[in-house]
Amino acid sequence: MSDLQYPADLRYTEDHEWVADKGEGTVRVGITSYAQDALGDVVYVSLPAVGDTVTAGESCGEVESTKSVSDLYSPLDGEIVAVNDTLDAEPGTVNTDPYESGWMFEIRVSDASAVEALMDVEAYRASLD
């Protein structure tokens, strides 16, 4: 597991998702190295639609791999403002580049301070032990 990366500038959830603060009340969301590694080869990603309202902790999509189907949970309350359409044609990007080109969706958050309540990298690493 030591080869899996967890960027220090991100926040993390117990559902193995990462959250990047994009500024102006918007965050970008994806799944962590740990999650993509556990899933195996991702073959399909179902994302929420732009304009959808999402609630923290509730399912808003799914990731299908050769091993299983896993729900994608919204880490925060808000509105979907962007989705990564390239994952339709290239779902494996989630495996090869989970933190950059493999991002899932962006949320305009209802409460920007909620981002700080998510786990930092040390807390997330500790949760994996």
N, C-alpha and C positions, 0 to 999 in steps of 0.2 A: 504493500500500500504506500510505501514511502515515495514511489514515483508519481503519485497523484498530487496535483497542484491545487492550492487554495489561496488565491490572491488576498493579500492582507487588506486591500482597500475596499473589499466587499463586505456585505452583511450576509448572514446565513440563517436558514430555518431548519427546524427539526425534520422537515420533509425533504431535506437535501437539495434545497434550491438556493441560489444566490441572488442577491439584490444589489444593483449598482445605482447609486444616486446620480441621476443625470442632470440635476439642478432644476429649478423652477417647478418643484413639486412633482417631478416625473422620475420614475425608477425603471430600470431594465431588469428583467427576470430571466433566469435560465436554471438548468440543473447542474449540480456540482460534478467534479471529476469522479467522486465516490459514487454518485447516482448513475452516471453513464457507464461506469465500470461494472457496477452491480447488475445493471440492465442487460449488458451485452450489446450486440449490434442493433442499433435503433433503425427500424424499417418504416415507421410512420409516426407522425406527430399531429395531433389534433389540438388546435389552438382556439382560444376564445376569439370572438369577432370584435373589430374596432367598434367602439360605442357601447360594448357590454359593460354592465356594472358588475364588479366582483367584490366578494366579501372575504376577508382574511380567514384562512383555514378551510375554505370551501373549494371543491373541485371545479376547475374551469377549463379542463382539457385533459388529454392523455398522451402518454408516450408508449408506443408499442415497439417491442424488441423481439428478437428471435426467441427469447426466453419467456417473456410475459408482457402484460399490459399494466401500466401504472398510471394512476391519476396524477394530474398536475394540479397543484393547489395554489390559490392566490395567497401570497405572503402578506398582503395588505388590502385594506378597503380602498376602492377607487373605481376609475373608469379606464377601460382599455383604449389606449391612444395609438398603438402601433403593434403589428405582429410581424414576425420574421417569415415572410412568404417563401423565401428560398428553401425553407425546410420541407415544403411540399415536394419539391423535386430532389432535394438532397438531404434527407433526414439523418444520414450518417454524419453530417457536420456536427451534430450534437456529440458524437463520440470523439471526433478528431479535434474539435476546437470549441469545447463547451462554454468558455468564457468570452469569446469574441464573436466569430461568425455563427456560432451555434446558439446564440441567445434565442429566447422564445417570444416574449411580449413585453410591452411597456405599459405602465399604469400611471395615470395622473392620480396621485394618492389623495385621499380625503384628509389625512392628518400626517404631514411631513415628519413630525416628531416620532411617529410610530416606527420609522426606519431605524432610528437609534435603539429601539427596544429589541431589535433582532440581534442574534448572536454575532459577536465579532469572530475573527478567524481562530483565536485561541479557544474560545468557548466551543466553536464548531468542531475543531480538531479533538477536543476533550470528549465531545459527545460521541465520537466514533470509536473510542477505546472500549 
